[in-house]
Amino acid sequence: MRTRQGFTLVELLCVLAIILLLLAILMPSMSSLKMRATRTICESHMMRYGRMGQAYLEDNDYAFPAPDEWLYSPTSNSISHPIGCRWHDRAMAPGGEMMATTPDYRGKMWAYTADAPVLLCPVFRDVSPAFGCENPEHRKGMPIEPQYSYTMNAYLGSEGVGGVRRLSEVRDTAKVFFFAEENSWSLSYATKTLPQLLSTKALDDTALSISCTDQPIDCFATYHGATSEDLDNGSGNAVFLDGHVEAIAAKDQLRGVRRGSWREPSGNLFWAWPQRSAPPGGWDGERQDGGNQ
């Protein structure tokens, strides 16, 4: 009697086709799971920032640090390690050469935040090198190795227009962000899905500055949940002064945007402005959505 040896070509092709079909079905699910996992990590980082910020406030009579001094001191700026490149400068990271040997470079919250894993969003780490460094003082030859991606609300700890110095001066701790993610690239043009500008300036310091005029400066990150073809159409995480974390969609940053039945002012300025009085031009006085409600 003849014994069968191995599989026929047809059988092998059928098995291969089934494997490929299963991979095609599973790949989107795996990609979605990875996206949710990285978002969870980033949200966890934001929650820790909220706790660290609260610990600092409790230790300092509820006075905010200056937004440009919370992580690094003013003396840390140098030709070899310029401010605009600190976000990708390994020497300026916790454990980095400059920060280890020069304690004077450490900012007011350094002792609370000097934990390398919590300083960097994994999504930012992956996408930002493709955009490089837009800062005009960028040192040529310095590798783009992301070290931090979270920045502080520039209106907190500030004496400028809209600024407050103490927590007691904030209009509503649940509606004003403390720390948030920021893009390493500017949106100096209308995107595929956003009709107006969100920012004209990329990540270049430790403060996230939302303009109270019609001239954009910074914006919250837009890369979470975005497609690789349009990283300006996602969202960014922020931790608010009451400790809760919120994902802010790019489209919701536009001035004058109304979401559902919520009739309060919104847009990126609403989450940034800490004073009890409205901005000089009003919440919607300098709209970025063409005046559409």
Secondary structure, 3 states (H helix, E strand, C coil): CCCCCCCCHHHHHHHHHHHHHHHHHHHHHHHHHHHHHHHHHHHHHHHHHHHHHHHHHHHCCCECCCCCCCCECHHHCCCCCCHHHHHHCHHHCCCCHHHHHCHHHECCCHHHHCCHHHHCCHHHHHHHHHCCCCCCCCCCCCCCCCCCCEEEECCECCCCCCCECEHHHCCCCCCCEEEEEECCCCCCCCCCCCCCCCCCCCCCCCEECCCCCCCCCCCECCCECCECCECCCCEEEEEECCCCEEEEEHHHHCCCCCECCECCCCCHHHHHCCCCCCCCCCCCCCCCCCCCC
